Amino acid sequence: MTNTQLEIPKRLWNDKRIKPEGKLIYSYIYSKGQDRIITDLNVGELQQVVRISNQGLKKNLKKLEDYKYLLFKEYSNGMYTINILG
């Protein structure tokens, strides 16, 4: 995935508080999202794009949630429901 293929809002791309891996995670979620809700994102499918552990993913999702980019809920170990905010 290159920077020209990333479909993320400019405000996120310019946000210095979010690490580059967090931006890649968001772009993966955003490109996969249908109707702005994903019901079964898991760590294994994301590890094909970004080298990350479950704890690392949870920390990045928490930061994105704190800065009002998305909402997430872990319903099983490594399985997440994600709602992308406008």
C-alpha positions in Angstrom: 0.0 0.0 0.0 1.5 3.3 -1.0 0.7 6.8 0.3 -1.1 7.7 -3.0 -3.6 4.8 -2.5 -4.5 5.7 1.1 -8.0 7.0 1.4 -7.9 8.9 4.7 -9.1 12.4 5.7 -6.5 15.2 5.4 -7.1 16.1 9.0 -5.9 12.6 10.1 -2.9 12.6 7.7 -1.8 16.0 9.1 -2.5 15.0 12.7 0.9 14.8 14.5 -0.5 13.0 17.5 -1.2 9.8 15.6 1.7 7.6 14.7 2.3 6.5 11.1 1.2 2.9 11.9 -2.0 4.3 13.4 -2.6 6.1 10.1 -2.0 2.8 8.2 -4.4 1.0 10.4 -7.1 3.7 9.9 -6.6 3.6 6.2 -7.0 -0.2 6.1 -10.2 0.1 8.2 -11.5 3.0 6.0 -10.9 1.2 2.8 -12.5 -2.0 4.0 -15.5 -0.3 5.7 -19.0 -0.8 4.3 -21.6 1.6 5.5 -19.0 2.9 8.0 -19.3 -0.2 10.2 -17.0 -3.3 10.3 -18.2 -6.2 12.4 -15.2 -8.5 12.4 -11.8 -6.9 12.1 -9.1 -9.2 13.5 -5.4 -8.8 14.2 -4.5 -11.6 11.8 -5.9 -9.9 8.7 -4.3 -6.6 9.7 -0.9 -8.2 10.2 -0.7 -8.7 6.5 -0.6 -4.9 6.1 1.2 -3.7 9.3 3.4 -5.7 11.6 1.5 -5.3 14.8 0.4 -7.3 17.9 -3.0 -7.3 19.5 -1.8 -4.9 22.2 -0.3 -2.5 19.7 -3.5 -2.6 17.7 -5.6 -1.9 20.8 -3.4 1.1 21.7 -3.6 2.6 18.2 -7.4 2.1 18.1 -7.7 3.7 21.6 -5.8 6.8 20.4 -7.9 7.0 17.2 -11.0 6.7 19.5 -9.7 9.4 21.9 -9.2 11.8 19.0 -12.7 11.1 17.6 -11.8 9.3 14.4 -13.6 6.0 15.2 -15.3 3.9 17.9 -14.3 0.4 18.6 -15.3 -2.5 20.8 -13.4 -5.7 21.4 -15.9 -8.5 21.5 -13.4 -11.4 21.6 -9.7 -11.7 22.0 -8.3 -10.0 18.8 -11.8 -9.4 17.2 -13.1 -5.9 17.0 -16.3 -4.0 16.0 -15.4 -0.7 14.5 -17.5 2.3 13.7 -15.8 5.1 11.6 -16.9 8.6 12.6 -17.7 11.1 9.8 
